Amino acid sequence: MMAWVNGASRTSTPEWRRLRRHAKKMLPYECDDCGDVPDSEELHLDHVVPHAEGGSDELGNLVWRCASCHAEKTQAEALRGIARRKQRGRVYDPDRERHPGLL
């Protein structure tokens, strides 16, 4: 069975936007990794434990990260995900056919 590449994002939902506003009130607005408090750049709300590894959207599993720290963490998560798929015999194929509705 074909698995279609989906262009949707969890972070574009109304629920995520509400959670982001709540986190801005409740969590220190600084990068959890480097401590940066950007002047013009917005911080990214990120999961400590990603969904793919069993994490939730609970406030206790969320932190703010600057763009560079978030990119570094996301790259490490992607590499772990690729390793998990290889263990299961599934490998990511960026050239796979896209869902016709997303063309």
N, C-alpha and C positions, 0 to 999 in steps of 0.2 A: 504494500500500500504506500502511496506517495505521501510524504510529509511536506506540506507547503510551508514556504518561508513566510512568516507573518510580519507585517510591517508595524503592527500595533505595539504600544509600550505601556507597561504598568504605570509609569510615571506621568502619563498624560490623562489619567482618569480623574474624575471629580473627587473620588475618595483619596487619591494620593495628594492632590492639591490641598484638601482639607487637613490631611495628616501633616503635610509640610508646614502649613500655617500654625498648627498646634505645636509642632516641634520647634518652630522659631520662637514661640513663647516659652517653652519648657526647657529646651536644651541650650547650653552655652553656644552662642553663635561664633564659633572659632573652629579651625580645622582640628579634628581629634588627633591627627597624626603629628603635624608640625607646629600646631598652635597659632598658625597664621590667622589674622583677622583682616580680610581684604577690604580695601577702601571702595573699589568700584566693582570688583568681580564677586558674583554671588557664589556662596558655598553650595555644594551638592549634598543633599540628604541621602545617606547611604546606610545600607544594612551592615551591621557588624558580622553577623552570620547570614550569608546570602540565602535567598529562597531555595536555590538549587542544592544547598547543603542543609536544609531543614530550618532556616531562619524564618522569622515572622515579621509582621509589620508593627509589632508592639513597640512602644516608645523606648523601652529598655534595650531594643536591638537596633536602634538607629543612632547615628552620629552625623555630624557635619564634617565634610572634607573639602579641601580646596581642590581645584581641577587637577593639578598635577598629582597630588596624593591619591585622589580618587582613580585617576587613570592607572597609576601604578598598582593599586589594589585590584582593580578590575582585570588588569592583564594577568596577575597571579591567579585570580579566580578562573579566568578563561583557560589558562594552562592546566589547572586542576580538572576542569570540566572535560577538556580534550583527553586527559589521561583516563578519566572515568569512562568516557565513551570508548576509548581504545580497549580498556579492560573488558567491556561488554561486547566488543566486536563491532561497535558503531563508530564511524569516523565522520567528522564534519566535512561536508562537500559544499563549498561556496558557490559552485557552478550548477547546483541542482536546479531543476525547473521551478520557477516561481508560480505561485497560485495565479490563475488567470485574472482574478479580480484585483490583483495588486500590480498588474502590468501597466 
